[in-house]
Structures are given as structure tokens and as C-alpha cells.
Amino acid sequence: MELRKEPSAGPAPSDEPVRPAHGERQPARGEGCLVVAIRIPVRIVTLVLVVPVRMVWDVLVVGARFLNDTVLRPVGRALLWLGRAVFVWPFVGLWRYVVVPVGKGLAWLGKVCVVVPAVWVYRWVLTPLGHGFGWAYRRVLTPAGHAVLWVLRGVGAQIAAAAGAVCAVLGVLARYLVAVPALWLYRWVLTPLGHALAWCGRGLAWCARMVVTGVGAALYWTGRVLFVLPALGLWRWVLVPVGRVLAVVGAELWAALAHAWRVAGHISLAVGRALGRLLRRIFVEPVRWVYRGVLTPVGHAVRDTVLRPAAEAARGAGRAVRQALGSARASARQARADVRRMLLGERVPARAVDRREPSGAEGRTLGGSTTALTKD
């Protein structure tokens, strides 16, 4: 017996189907020549037709995004703020500062005018009345009701005995005058008559069923021959093949449209990038070069040669003007002081008065000169 395993000649074939890449259509098994003959022309025609549509679509998408970012979103925010200012905030203020205080006032008024009087009436009027009614019910109405019930029970027993006797007599009369004749009539007259009518009805129903069955069979075969068989042949030999061809054409057309839409997207992206680069080379780069190579040095030169000296001169002139104004104000103050001195004379300086309290060593007396009031 051989225990060693034979080495395999190659890797075992995998039974798992190969999955297509993302965006690719999985090839169908056993595609015929009709599918292959339809696929290439349809894809070419759809690509030619879809590329302009896709480019227009991309332009519209970019324009819509730009319009949304620059116009619609700010306008929407402004309208939202305006709507809040016009509708929301007034109602909030009305609710907060009018409705809520008025509601609290009405609640307090209702409590004072309705709840408190109702509680007082319930506590001091209805509760004593209810207690009095309960006492009357227990002490007066209940014994009276028991007495009336005992009387009614006695009268009811007498009436029930009399009614029982009358009912027994009426039952005997009804049995022999109504029930026995009715039973005899049902057994010997109505039952044979009903059996005869039932037998006649079953015969008529059988005849009608046979007639309807024959007419139905004739109509069935007539409709089958005139309508069903031609419709079945039309469906099987005409509509099914045409539908299969249309299904293949539709599937290929849908796949061609999807493929053309993806390819048109790549073409539109490439065209957009090329236009962007062209606009950058034509407009952005020259403007940037002019800004960096011409305007920036000229601006720096103007700043260093004109603006900074002009600013220094303006600051120096401002300082000189401020010093001149300060000197003029000082001269004016001195002139006013000289004029006041010539007209009014020198101001006599006030003599300093010692208003401090006397020390503790000096005694205070009413007639002495050591107090603060009599001190020279």
C-alpha cells in the first residue's frame, strides 16, 4: 500500500468567479454575436452624445455650487435672521412679557375668586349638609325603606301565587288548543308537501346544471380556439423573441450610457483642469509676476522715498506746532497774570491760623484764655 502522496502538477483551479473591478461590467457567459455587434457602435454613439451633456452638467454643478456659496447661503442666512426678527422674537417677547404675566395674574385671580370661595362653600356648607343627609338616611330613610320593602314582599307573594295558578290554566289551554293541532298539521301535511317540493327542486336544479355545463363547455372551447391559442402563439413566437432582443439592446444601451457617463466625467475633468491651467498661465501668473516684480518694488520704493519722509516731516511739523501752541498758552497766562496784578494789585497771602486743639497740659476753663474760643 502506497503511503506517500503524489505531488500535484500545479495549483488547483479555483471555483470562485473572478470579480470585476469597481465600475466595470461583469462579462456575461456565452454572449452571442448579436451582443458583440451591438455593443461597440452603441458605446461610440452614446459617448459622442453624452460627452457634451456631461460637460454641461459639470459646468452647471460648478456654477450652482458657486451660486450657493456666494448668494444663496448668505441670502438664506439674512432671510433666516429677518424671519426671526420679524416673527420669532416678537412672539417670544409677547409670550414672555405679556402672556405669562397676564396668565399668572388670571391664575391668581381665578384662585382668589373661584377656588377659595369653592373650598369655603365645600368645607362650611356642603360638608355639613352631606353629614346631615347621611344622618337622615341612616336614621329615617333606611328604616322606612325596610318597612316598605317588607310590605311589598307580602303583596308580591300573594300576587305571585295568583299569577302561578292563572299561568298553569293558560298553559294547559295553550297545549291542547294550539300545540297539539300545530304538531299534527306539521307532521301529516307540511312534511309530505315539503318532501315533494324538495324532490321537484332537485330535478329542476339537475336539468339547469346540465344545460349550464353544456353551454359553458361550448363557450370555453370557442374562446380557447378563437382567443387563447392565437394569443399564446403570438406571445410565444413573436413577443418573447422581440422582448429578448429589446432586453439585450436595452441592457447594452444602459451599460453604454453608464460607461459613456464615466468616460465623459474623466474627459470633463481633464478639460476643466486644462482650462484652469490655461487661465492660470494667461491671467494669474502674469498678474502675480506683475505684483511681485513690479508693484511690490515700486510700492517699497514709494514707501521708503516718499511716504516715510512725508510722515517724518508731518510728525516734526506736528511737534513744532504743539510746542508753539504751548508757548503761546504760557505767554497768554503770564499776560493775564500781569494785567490782573496791575488792575487789582498784589494778592495778600492769607495768614496761617493754628486751629489745632490745645494740649492736655493746659487746663480748659470758662474764664481763662487757654480755651480754643478765647485764644488770641
BATI-800502 format. One record per residue (C-alpha): z, y, x; chain. Coordinates in Angstrom, 2 decimals, decimal comma. Layout:
REM BATI-800502
<node up="Z" north="Y" east="X" ch="A"/>
...
This chain:
REM BATI-800502
<node up="0,00" north="0,00" east="0,00" ch="A"/>
<node up="-1,07" north="3,36" east="1,45" ch="A"/>
<node up="1,81" north="5,86" east="1,51" ch="A"/>
<node up="0,08" north="8,75" east="3,28" ch="A"/>
<node up="-1,63" north="11,40" east="1,18" ch="A"/>
<node up="-5,25" north="12,24" east="1,84" ch="A"/>
<node up="-5,74" north="15,88" east="2,98" ch="A"/>
<node up="-7,59" north="17,99" east="0,47" ch="A"/>
<node up="-11,07" north="19,20" east="1,37" ch="A"/>
<node up="-10,44" north="22,76" east="0,07" ch="A"/>
<node up="-8,29" north="24,83" east="-2,28" ch="A"/>
<node up="-8,12" north="23,62" east="-5,82" ch="A"/>
<node up="-10,17" north="25,73" east="-8,21" ch="A"/>
<node up="-8,03" north="27,91" east="-10,45" ch="A"/>
<node up="-8,42" north="27,57" east="-14,19" ch="A"/>
<node up="-7,31" north="31,17" east="-14,79" ch="A"/>
<node up="-10,15" north="33,53" east="-15,66" ch="A"/>
<node up="-10,81" north="36,44" east="-13,33" ch="A"/>
<node up="-9,56" north="39,67" east="-14,89" ch="A"/>
<node up="-11,88" north="42,68" east="-14,62" ch="A"/>
<node up="-10,75" north="45,95" east="-13,07" ch="A"/>
<node up="-9,43" north="48,80" east="-15,16" ch="A"/>
<node up="-12,23" north="50,43" east="-17,18" ch="A"/>
<node up="-14,72" north="47,61" east="-16,60" ch="A"/>
<node up="-16,05" north="45,47" east="-19,41" ch="A"/>
<node up="-15,33" north="41,76" east="-19,15" ch="A"/>
<node up="-18,65" north="39,86" east="-18,92" ch="A"/>
<node up="-19,32" north="37,65" east="-21,89" ch="A"/>
<node up="-20,07" north="33,99" east="-21,31" ch="A"/>
<node up="-23,59" north="32,85" east="-21,96" ch="A"/>
<node up="-25,18" north="36,27" east="-22,55" ch="A"/>
<node up="-28,76" north="35,90" east="-23,66" ch="A"/>
<node up="-31,87" north="37,70" east="-22,56" ch="A"/>
<node up="-31,69" north="39,99" east="-25,61" ch="A"/>
<node up="-28,33" north="41,39" east="-24,46" ch="A"/>
<node up="-29,57" north="41,91" east="-20,89" ch="A"/>
<node up="-32,79" north="43,53" east="-22,13" ch="A"/>
<node up="-30,91" north="45,92" east="-24,42" ch="A"/>
<node up="-28,07" north="46,89" east="-22,05" ch="A"/>
<node up="-29,90" north="48,84" east="-19,28" ch="A"/>
<node up="-32,15" north="51,06" east="-21,49" ch="A"/>
<node up="-29,28" north="51,81" east="-23,84" ch="A"/>
<node up="-26,99" north="52,78" east="-20,96" ch="A"/>
<node up="-29,63" north="55,02" east="-19,40" ch="A"/>
<node up="-30,36" north="56,79" east="-22,69" ch="A"/>
<node up="-26,68" north="57,21" east="-23,57" ch="A"/>
<node up="-25,90" north="58,52" east="-20,06" ch="A"/>
<node up="-28,64" north="61,15" east="-20,39" ch="A"/>
<node up="-27,35" north="62,15" east="-23,83" ch="A"/>
<node up="-23,63" north="62,01" east="-23,06" ch="A"/>
<node up="-23,54" north="63,97" east="-19,76" ch="A"/>
<node up="-24,22" north="67,41" east="-21,39" ch="A"/>
<node up="-21,78" north="66,63" east="-24,18" ch="A"/>
<node up="-19,08" north="65,64" east="-21,69" ch="A"/>
<node up="-19,65" north="68,78" east="-19,59" ch="A"/>
<node up="-19,47" north="70,99" east="-22,69" ch="A"/>
<node up="-16,33" north="69,12" east="-23,73" ch="A"/>
<node up="-14,69" north="69,69" east="-20,34" ch="A"/>
<node up="-15,61" north="73,40" east="-20,45" ch="A"/>
<node up="-14,10" north="73,67" east="-23,93" ch="A"/>
<node up="-10,94" north="71,87" east="-22,79" ch="A"/>
<node up="-10,51" north="74,22" east="-19,81" ch="A"/>
<node up="-11,16" north="77,27" east="-22,00" ch="A"/>
<node up="-8,74" north="76,02" east="-24,63" ch="A"/>
<node up="-6,01" north="75,46" east="-22,03" ch="A"/>
<node up="-6,58" north="78,94" east="-20,56" ch="A"/>
<node up="-6,56" north="80,47" east="-24,05" ch="A"/>
<node up="-3,38" north="78,58" east="-24,92" ch="A"/>
<node up="-1,59" north="79,64" east="-21,73" ch="A"/>
<node up="-2,68" north="83,30" east="-21,80" ch="A"/>
<node up="-3,00" north="84,18" east="-25,50" ch="A"/>
<node up="-1,75" north="81,64" east="-28,00" ch="A"/>
<node up="1,58" north="80,82" east="-26,38" ch="A"/>
<node up="2,67" north="84,47" east="-25,83" ch="A"/>
<node up="1,43" north="85,41" east="-29,29" ch="A"/>
<node up="3,29" north="82,43" east="-30,74" ch="A"/>
<node up="6,49" north="83,41" east="-28,97" ch="A"/>
<node up="6,10" north="87,01" east="-30,17" ch="A"/>
<node up="5,48" north="85,82" east="-33,73" ch="A"/>
<node up="8,47" north="83,49" east="-33,48" ch="A"/>
<node up="10,70" north="86,34" east="-32,31" ch="A"/>
<node up="9,28" north="88,61" east="-35,04" ch="A"/>
<node up="9,86" north="85,92" east="-37,66" ch="A"/>
<node up="13,45" north="85,51" east="-36,52" ch="A"/>
<node up="13,96" north="89,29" east="-36,52" ch="A"/>
<node up="12,40" north="89,70" east="-39,98" ch="A"/>
<node up="13,57" north="86,58" east="-41,80" ch="A"/>
<node up="16,33" north="84,70" east="-39,96" ch="A"/>
<node up="18,60" north="87,42" east="-38,59" ch="A"/>
<node up="18,79" north="89,46" east="-41,84" ch="A"/>
<node up="19,71" north="86,35" east="-43,80" ch="A"/>
<node up="22,27" north="85,36" east="-41,15" ch="A"/>
<node up="23,80" north="88,84" east="-41,30" ch="A"/>
<node up="23,71" north="88,78" east="-45,10" ch="A"/>
<node up="25,39" north="85,37" east="-45,14" ch="A"/>
<node up="27,98" north="86,27" east="-42,50" ch="A"/>
<node up="28,89" north="89,80" east="-43,56" ch="A"/>
<node up="28,20" north="89,81" east="-47,32" ch="A"/>
<node up="28,08" north="86,34" east="-48,90" ch="A"/>
<node up="31,02" north="84,83" east="-47,00" ch="A"/>
<node up="33,42" north="87,79" east="-47,64" ch="A"/>
<node up="32,31" north="88,00" east="-51,28" ch="A"/>
<node up="32,75" north="84,25" east="-51,66" ch="A"/>
<node up="36,23" north="84,40" east="-50,15" ch="A"/>
<node up="37,11" north="87,29" east="-52,47" ch="A"/>
<node up="35,77" north="85,40" east="-55,50" ch="A"/>
<node up="37,68" north="82,28" east="-54,43" ch="A"/>
<node up="40,89" north="84,28" east="-54,13" ch="A"/>
<node up="40,20" north="85,98" east="-57,47" ch="A"/>
<node up="39,48" north="82,61" east="-59,13" ch="A"/>
<node up="42,66" north="81,19" east="-57,68" ch="A"/>
<node up="44,71" north="84,12" east="-58,93" ch="A"/>
<node up="43,03" north="84,45" east="-62,33" ch="A"/>
<node up="42,31" north="80,78" east="-63,18" ch="A"/>
<node up="44,15" north="78,26" east="-61,04" ch="A"/>
<node up="47,59" north="79,87" east="-61,02" ch="A"/>
<node up="47,62" north="80,51" east="-64,84" ch="A"/>
<node up="46,29" north="76,99" east="-65,48" ch="A"/>
<node up="49,01" north="75,46" east="-63,29" ch="A"/>
<node up="51,63" north="77,58" east="-65,05" ch="A"/>
<node up="50,34" north="76,54" east="-68,51" ch="A"/>
<node up="50,23" north="72,88" east="-67,49" ch="A"/>
<node up="53,71" north="72,98" east="-65,97" ch="A"/>
<node up="55,58" north="75,02" east="-68,58" ch="A"/>
<node up="53,56" north="74,42" east="-71,81" ch="A"/>
<node up="51,53" north="71,21" east="-71,76" ch="A"/>
<node up="54,09" north="69,09" east="-69,91" ch="A"/>
<node up="56,96" north="69,85" east="-72,38" ch="A"/>
<node up="54,55" north="69,32" east="-75,30" ch="A"/>
<node up="53,45" north="65,97" east="-73,82" ch="A"/>
<node up="57,04" north="64,89" east="-73,32" ch="A"/>
<node up="57,84" north="65,85" east="-76,92" ch="A"/>
<node up="54,82" north="63,97" east="-78,23" ch="A"/>
<node up="55,80" north="60,90" east="-76,19" ch="A"/>
<node up="59,34" north="61,01" east="-77,62" ch="A"/>
<node up="57,92" north="61,31" east="-81,17" ch="A"/>
<node up="55,52" north="58,46" east="-80,53" ch="A"/>
<node up="58,28" north="56,18" east="-79,27" ch="A"/>
<node up="60,93" north="57,15" east="-81,83" ch="A"/>
<node up="58,88" north="57,86" east="-85,00" ch="A"/>
<node up="55,27" north="56,69" east="-84,91" ch="A"/>
<node up="55,87" north="53,28" east="-83,34" ch="A"/>
<node up="58,49" north="52,09" east="-85,98" ch="A"/>
<node up="56,31" north="53,48" east="-88,79" ch="A"/>
<node up="53,25" north="51,69" east="-87,42" ch="A"/>
<node up="55,13" north="48,41" east="-87,14" ch="A"/>
<node up="56,21" north="48,70" east="-90,79" ch="A"/>
<node up="52,70" north="49,45" east="-92,00" ch="A"/>
<node up="51,33" north="46,54" east="-89,93" ch="A"/>
<node up="53,88" north="44,11" east="-91,50" ch="A"/>
<node up="52,83" north="45,23" east="-95,00" ch="A"/>
<node up="49,14" north="44,89" east="-94,17" ch="A"/>
<node up="49,68" north="41,41" east="-92,74" ch="A"/>
<node up="51,27" north="40,22" east="-96,01" ch="A"/>
<node up="48,50" north="41,72" east="-98,13" ch="A"/>
<node up="45,85" north="40,28" east="-95,78" ch="A"/>
<node up="47,32" north="36,78" east="-96,05" ch="A"/>
<node up="47,10" north="36,88" east="-99,87" ch="A"/>
<node up="43,52" north="38,24" east="-99,75" ch="A"/>
<node up="42,51" north="35,58" east="-97,18" ch="A"/>
<node up="43,84" north="32,75" east="-99,40" ch="A"/>
<node up="41,89" north="34,05" east="-102,41" ch="A"/>
<node up="38,75" north="34,54" east="-100,34" ch="A"/>
<node up="39,02" north="30,97" east="-98,95" ch="A"/>
<node up="39,06" north="29,49" east="-102,43" ch="A"/>
<node up="36,08" north="31,61" east="-103,53" ch="A"/>
<node up="34,12" north="30,61" east="-100,39" ch="A"/>
<node up="34,80" north="26,90" east="-100,97" ch="A"/>
<node up="33,44" north="27,13" east="-104,54" ch="A"/>
<node up="30,38" north="29,10" east="-103,35" ch="A"/>
<node up="29,73" north="26,56" east="-100,54" ch="A"/>
<node up="29,67" north="23,64" east="-102,99" ch="A"/>
<node up="27,32" north="25,52" east="-105,32" ch="A"/>
<node up="25,00" north="26,53" east="-102,44" ch="A"/>
<node up="24,85" north="22,95" east="-101,13" ch="A"/>
<node up="23,85" north="21,34" east="-104,39" ch="A"/>
<node up="21,72" north="24,20" east="-105,73" ch="A"/>
<node up="19,89" north="25,31" east="-102,51" ch="A"/>
<node up="20,27" north="22,97" east="-99,52" ch="A"/>
<node up="19,60" north="19,59" east="-101,25" ch="A"/>
<node up="16,41" north="20,80" east="-103,09" ch="A"/>
<node up="15,13" north="22,54" east="-99,95" ch="A"/>
<node up="15,64" north="19,37" east="-97,86" ch="A"/>
<node up="13,81" north="17,24" east="-100,42" ch="A"/>
<node up="10,90" north="19,75" east="-100,52" ch="A"/>
<node up="10,64" north="19,82" east="-96,68" ch="A"/>
<node up="10,74" north="16,02" east="-96,31" ch="A"/>
<node up="8,38" north="14,90" east="-99,12" ch="A"/>
<node up="5,99" north="17,90" east="-99,50" ch="A"/>
<node up="5,80" north="20,17" east="-96,43" ch="A"/>
<node up="5,93" north="17,44" east="-93,75" ch="A"/>
<node up="2,91" north="15,38" east="-95,06" ch="A"/>
<node up="0,97" north="18,60" east="-95,67" ch="A"/>
<node up="1,69" north="19,82" east="-92,12" ch="A"/>
<node up="0,58" north="16,47" east="-90,61" ch="A"/>
<node up="-2,71" north="16,67" east="-92,48" ch="A"/>
<node up="-3,34" north="20,26" east="-91,37" ch="A"/>
<node up="-2,49" north="19,35" east="-87,74" ch="A"/>
<node up="-4,97" north="16,43" east="-87,75" ch="A"/>
<node up="-7,72" north="18,72" east="-89,13" ch="A"/>
<node up="-6,92" north="21,37" east="-86,48" ch="A"/>
<node up="-7,13" north="18,83" east="-83,65" ch="A"/>
<node up="-10,53" north="17,70" east="-84,90" ch="A"/>
<node up="-11,83" north="21,24" east="-85,10" ch="A"/>
<node up="-10,47" north="22,03" east="-81,61" ch="A"/>
<node up="-12,20" north="18,96" east="-80,12" ch="A"/>
<node up="-15,53" north="19,99" east="-81,68" ch="A"/>
<node up="-15,15" north="23,57" east="-80,38" ch="A"/>
<node up="-14,20" north="22,31" east="-76,91" ch="A"/>
<node up="-17,27" north="20,08" east="-76,70" ch="A"/>
<node up="-19,54" north="22,98" east="-77,78" ch="A"/>
<node up="-17,97" north="25,40" east="-75,28" ch="A"/>
<node up="-18,17" north="22,81" east="-72,48" ch="A"/>
<node up="-21,87" north="22,22" east="-73,07" ch="A"/>
<node up="-22,67" north="25,94" east="-73,27" ch="A"/>
<node up="-20,59" north="26,63" east="-70,14" ch="A"/>
<node up="-22,32" north="23,88" east="-68,14" ch="A"/>
<node up="-25,73" north="25,23" east="-69,14" ch="A"/>
<node up="-24,76" north="28,81" east="-68,18" ch="A"/>
<node up="-23,23" north="27,60" east="-64,91" ch="A"/>
<node up="-26,35" north="25,77" east="-63,75" ch="A"/>
<node up="-28,59" north="28,59" east="-64,95" ch="A"/>
<node up="-26,56" north="31,19" east="-63,00" ch="A"/>
<node up="-26,37" north="28,93" east="-59,92" ch="A"/>
<node up="-30,13" north="28,37" east="-59,87" ch="A"/>
<node up="-31,07" north="31,98" east="-60,63" ch="A"/>
<node up="-28,44" north="33,92" east="-58,62" ch="A"/>
<node up="-26,17" north="31,85" east="-56,35" ch="A"/>
<node up="-28,78" north="29,76" east="-54,50" ch="A"/>
<node up="-31,09" north="32,76" east="-53,78" ch="A"/>
<node up="-28,14" north="34,89" east="-52,68" ch="A"/>
<node up="-26,86" north="32,08" east="-50,46" ch="A"/>
<node up="-30,28" north="31,67" east="-48,87" ch="A"/>
<node up="-30,59" north="35,45" east="-48,34" ch="A"/>
<node up="-27,15" north="35,57" east="-46,74" ch="A"/>
<node up="-27,67" north="32,51" east="-44,54" ch="A"/>
<node up="-31,25" north="33,04" east="-43,37" ch="A"/>
<node up="-31,61" north="36,84" east="-43,44" ch="A"/>
<node up="-28,36" north="38,82" east="-43,41" ch="A"/>
<node up="-26,43" north="36,68" east="-40,93" ch="A"/>
<node up="-29,13" north="36,81" east="-38,18" ch="A"/>
<node up="-29,72" north="40,52" east="-38,76" ch="A"/>
<node up="-25,97" north="41,15" east="-38,69" ch="A"/>
<node up="-25,61" north="39,26" east="-35,41" ch="A"/>
<node up="-28,41" north="41,29" east="-33,84" ch="A"/>
<node up="-26,88" north="44,53" east="-35,14" ch="A"/>
<node up="-23,45" north="43,44" east="-33,88" ch="A"/>
<node up="-24,87" north="42,79" east="-30,39" ch="A"/>
<node up="-26,70" north="46,14" east="-30,44" ch="A"/>
<node up="-23,60" north="47,96" east="-31,71" ch="A"/>
<node up="-21,34" north="46,33" east="-29,10" ch="A"/>
<node up="-23,76" north="47,21" east="-26,32" ch="A"/>
<node up="-24,14" north="50,74" east="-27,68" ch="A"/>
<node up="-20,35" north="51,19" east="-27,82" ch="A"/>
<node up="-19,95" north="49,79" east="-24,30" ch="A"/>
<node up="-22,78" north="52,02" east="-23,08" ch="A"/>
<node up="-21,16" north="55,07" east="-24,70" ch="A"/>
<node up="-17,80" north="54,29" east="-23,10" ch="A"/>
<node up="-19,42" north="53,70" east="-19,68" ch="A"/>
<node up="-21,54" north="56,85" east="-20,02" ch="A"/>
<node up="-18,47" north="58,87" east="-21,06" ch="A"/>
<node up="-16,59" north="57,73" east="-17,95" ch="A"/>
<node up="-19,55" north="58,38" east="-15,66" ch="A"/>
<node up="-20,11" north="61,78" east="-17,31" ch="A"/>
<node up="-16,46" north="62,58" east="-16,67" ch="A"/>
<node up="-16,91" north="61,89" east="-12,95" ch="A"/>
<node up="-20,14" north="63,94" east="-12,92" ch="A"/>
<node up="-18,45" north="66,81" east="-14,76" ch="A"/>
<node up="-15,53" north="66,70" east="-12,32" ch="A"/>
<node up="-17,91" north="66,79" east="-9,35" ch="A"/>
<node up="-19,90" north="69,66" east="-10,89" ch="A"/>
<node up="-16,71" north="71,58" east="-11,60" ch="A"/>
<node up="-15,46" north="71,10" east="-8,06" ch="A"/>
<node up="-18,85" north="72,19" east="-6,67" ch="A"/>
<node up="-18,82" north="75,30" east="-8,87" ch="A"/>
<node up="-15,27" north="76,04" east="-7,79" ch="A"/>
<node up="-16,18" north="75,72" east="-4,13" ch="A"/>
<node up="-19,28" north="77,89" east="-4,66" ch="A"/>
<node up="-17,26" north="80,60" east="-6,42" ch="A"/>
<node up="-14,66" north="80,37" east="-3,68" ch="A"/>
<node up="-17,31" north="80,76" east="-0,97" ch="A"/>
<node up="-19,12" north="83,58" east="-2,80" ch="A"/>
<node up="-16,20" north="85,65" east="-4,15" ch="A"/>
<node up="-12,76" north="84,51" east="-2,98" ch="A"/>
<node up="-13,44" north="84,06" east="0,74" ch="A"/>
<node up="-15,28" north="87,42" east="1,16" ch="A"/>
<node up="-12,55" north="89,23" east="-0,78" ch="A"/>
<node up="-9,87" north="87,53" east="1,29" ch="A"/>
<node up="-11,72" north="88,35" east="4,52" ch="A"/>
<node up="-12,15" north="91,99" east="3,48" ch="A"/>
<node up="-8,46" north="92,17" east="2,53" ch="A"/>
<node up="-7,27" north="90,59" east="5,78" ch="A"/>
<node up="-9,84" north="92,01" east="8,19" ch="A"/>
<node up="-10,47" north="95,48" east="6,76" ch="A"/>
<node up="-7,96" north="96,66" east="4,17" ch="A"/>
<node up="-4,84" north="95,38" east="5,93" ch="A"/>
<node up="-5,57" north="97,05" east="9,34" ch="A"/>
<node up="-6,72" north="100,25" east="7,59" ch="A"/>
<node up="-3,56" north="100,25" east="5,48" ch="A"/>
<node up="-1,38" north="99,69" east="8,55" ch="A"/>
<node up="-3,18" north="102,49" east="10,41" ch="A"/>
<node up="-2,82" north="104,87" east="7,46" ch="A"/>
<node up="0,84" north="103,93" east="7,17" ch="A"/>
<node up="1,52" north="104,45" east="10,89" ch="A"/>
<node up="-0,59" north="107,59" east="11,38" ch="A"/>
<node up="-0,28" north="109,41" east="8,06" ch="A"/>
<node up="2,41" north="108,15" east="5,73" ch="A"/>
<node up="5,28" north="107,70" east="8,18" ch="A"/>
<node up="4,78" north="111,11" east="9,91" ch="A"/>
<node up="4,44" north="112,75" east="6,48" ch="A"/>
<node up="7,63" north="111,04" east="5,34" ch="A"/>
<node up="9,48" north="112,15" east="8,51" ch="A"/>
<node up="8,21" north="115,72" east="8,06" ch="A"/>
<node up="9,28" north="115,67" east="4,39" ch="A"/>
<node up="12,74" north="114,38" east="5,32" ch="A"/>
<node up="13,09" north="117,08" east="8,05" ch="A"/>
<node up="11,97" north="119,79" east="5,62" ch="A"/>
<node up="14,49" north="118,49" east="3,08" ch="A"/>
<node up="17,30" north="118,63" east="5,65" ch="A"/>
<node up="16,31" north="122,20" east="6,66" ch="A"/>
<node up="16,19" north="123,27" east="3,02" ch="A"/>
<node up="19,63" north="121,75" east="2,35" ch="A"/>
<node up="21,09" north="123,48" east="5,43" ch="A"/>
<node up="19,55" north="126,79" east="4,37" ch="A"/>
<node up="20,91" north="126,41" east="0,86" ch="A"/>
<node up="24,36" north="125,56" east="2,25" ch="A"/>
<node up="24,31" north="128,64" east="4,49" ch="A"/>
<node up="23,21" north="130,81" east="1,54" ch="A"/>
<node up="26,03" north="129,44" east="-0,65" ch="A"/>
<node up="28,60" north="130,10" east="2,11" ch="A"/>
<node up="27,27" north="133,68" east="2,58" ch="A"/>
<node up="27,42" north="134,27" east="-1,17" ch="A"/>
<node up="31,03" north="133,05" east="-1,35" ch="A"/>
<node up="32,01" north="135,29" east="1,57" ch="A"/>
<node up="30,27" north="138,31" east="-0,06" ch="A"/>
<node up="32,09" north="137,67" east="-3,38" ch="A"/>
<node up="35,40" north="137,48" east="-1,50" ch="A"/>
<node up="34,72" north="140,77" east="0,31" ch="A"/>
<node up="33,78" north="142,56" east="-2,93" ch="A"/>
<node up="36,91" north="141,25" east="-4,69" ch="A"/>
<node up="39,05" north="142,41" east="-1,75" ch="A"/>
<node up="37,52" north="145,94" east="-1,84" ch="A"/>
<node up="37,99" north="146,29" east="-5,60" ch="A"/>
<node up="41,33" north="144,58" east="-6,16" ch="A"/>
<node up="42,95" north="144,77" east="-2,76" ch="A"/>
<node up="44,62" north="142,06" east="-0,79" ch="A"/>
<node up="46,33" north="139,35" east="-2,81" ch="A"/>
<node up="50,08" north="139,39" east="-2,29" ch="A"/>
<node up="51,25" north="135,93" east="-1,34" ch="A"/>
<node up="53,90" north="134,53" east="-3,66" ch="A"/>
<node up="57,43" north="134,27" east="-2,26" ch="A"/>
<node up="58,67" north="130,77" east="-1,99" ch="A"/>
<node up="61,63" north="130,12" east="-4,30" ch="A"/>
<node up="64,06" north="127,41" east="-3,48" ch="A"/>
<node up="64,56" north="125,54" east="-6,77" ch="A"/>
<node up="66,42" north="122,61" east="-5,36" ch="A"/>
<node up="69,81" north="121,56" east="-6,79" ch="A"/>
<node up="72,96" north="122,67" east="-4,87" ch="A"/>
<node up="74,58" north="120,18" east="-2,58" ch="A"/>
<node up="77,55" north="118,17" east="-3,59" ch="A"/>
<node up="79,93" north="120,03" east="-1,18" ch="A"/>
<node up="79,61" north="123,27" east="-3,14" ch="A"/>
<node up="81,52" north="123,17" east="-6,38" ch="A"/>
<node up="79,92" north="124,39" east="-9,59" ch="A"/>
<node up="81,97" north="126,91" east="-11,60" ch="A"/>
<node up="81,12" north="129,05" east="-14,60" ch="A"/>
<node up="82,14" north="132,35" east="-12,93" ch="A"/>
<node up="81,18" north="131,56" east="-9,41" ch="A"/>
<node up="77,90" north="132,37" east="-7,66" ch="A"/>
<node up="77,37" north="128,87" east="-6,49" ch="A"/>
<node up="75,54" north="127,65" east="-9,59" ch="A"/>
<node up="71,78" north="127,48" east="-9,90" ch="A"/>
<node up="71,81" north="130,06" east="-12,78" ch="A"/>
<node up="73,84" north="132,79" east="-10,94" ch="A"/>
<node up="72,50" north="132,14" east="-7,49" ch="A"/>
<node up="70,61" north="135,11" east="-5,91" ch="A"/>
